[in-house]
């Protein structure tokens, strides 16, 4: 074998050693990348209790940690407590359909996801008849993730369908002919003559001569002097005075009789006294 052949063989061996070095470097790089990726991305399983039943949830967290997970049966949601280590994080979570799902009228429906109350960027990366996988992007400082569905533990939440109001056709009422009412003809009113009740004058109280009517009572008329009366607005002699003269004469006779009786009695008394005086002298 000449020198040229030896050199060519040596160069071929050297090339094989160079390729081996390159492969070694690539292998070391892949191992290093795997170690770094393992430090940041890891697969975990966490259990959550739903009304006494425990379910396992698989997830992969990148640039973040999950410290807790709980179920809210009132709102059909999963609440995860997280801590984003870097500037952002990615959560890949796999949800078993028998445990947690989101459907509407028998078909798959989108999950509602809230990150500290805001809607993040997420996508459904894998869907099968047994599970659904979600990939959620989380900003720095994220503390809570809430995933809202419609089926929890095999129990679905009834969704109220919007009620469609059926337009009501306006009913046209057929006008009903009212029976014609004949208006009675007013007969001429005959005025009945009103009989006037005759006014009966109550007889007025008449007073005698020399008296007048005052307050319904006859009293002595004092407007004229004694023996006169008012007649036609003038005082005239009362004709009743003449008729009273016989009574005056009767009174004179009575007076004379009284004097006579008095004189007779006085004479009798004088005779008696005389008799008594004589008797006393004779003694």
BELVEN-V66638 format. One line per field, one symbol per residue. ss: DSSP state (@ for helix, = for strand, . for the rest). phi: phi as a letter, one per 20 degrees, with the letter a starting at -180 (. if undefined). psi: psi as a letter, one per 30 degrees, with the letter a starting at -180 (. if undefined). A space follows every 50 residues. Layout:
ss = ???
phi = ???
psi = ???
This chain:
ss = ..@@@@@@@@@@@@@@@@@@@@@@@@@@@@@@@@@@@@@@========== ..==========.=========....========...=========...= =.==..==...====..=...======...=========....=====.. ==..==............................................ ..........====..====.......====..====....@@@@@@@@@ @@@@@@@@@@@@@@@@@@@@@@@@@@@@@@@@.
phi = .efffffffffffffffffffffffffffffffffffffddbecccecdc lndececebcddmacdeabbddffdlbdddecbefefbbcddcddfffdb bccblndfcffdccdlndeeebbeebccfdbcddddedffnfdbccddcc ccmndeefdfffeefffeffeeeffeffffdfeffffffefefefeffee ffgffedffncceclmcfcfeefdfgncceblncecfffffffefgffff ffffffffffffffffffffffffgffffffff
psi = kleeeeeeeeeeeeeeeeeeeeeeeeeeeeeeeeeeeeefkkklkkkkkj hfkkkkkklkkkgllkflklkjfegilkjkjljjeafllkkjkkkkefek ljljhflklklkkkjhfljaklljfkklfflkkkjkkklkgkfkkkjkaf kjhfjlkkkkkkkjkkkkkkkjkkkkkkkkjkkkkkkkkjkkkkkkkkjj kkklkkllkgllkjhgkklkjgfllkgllkkhgkklkjffeeffeeeeee eeeeeeeeeeeeeeeeeeeeeeeeeeeeeeef.
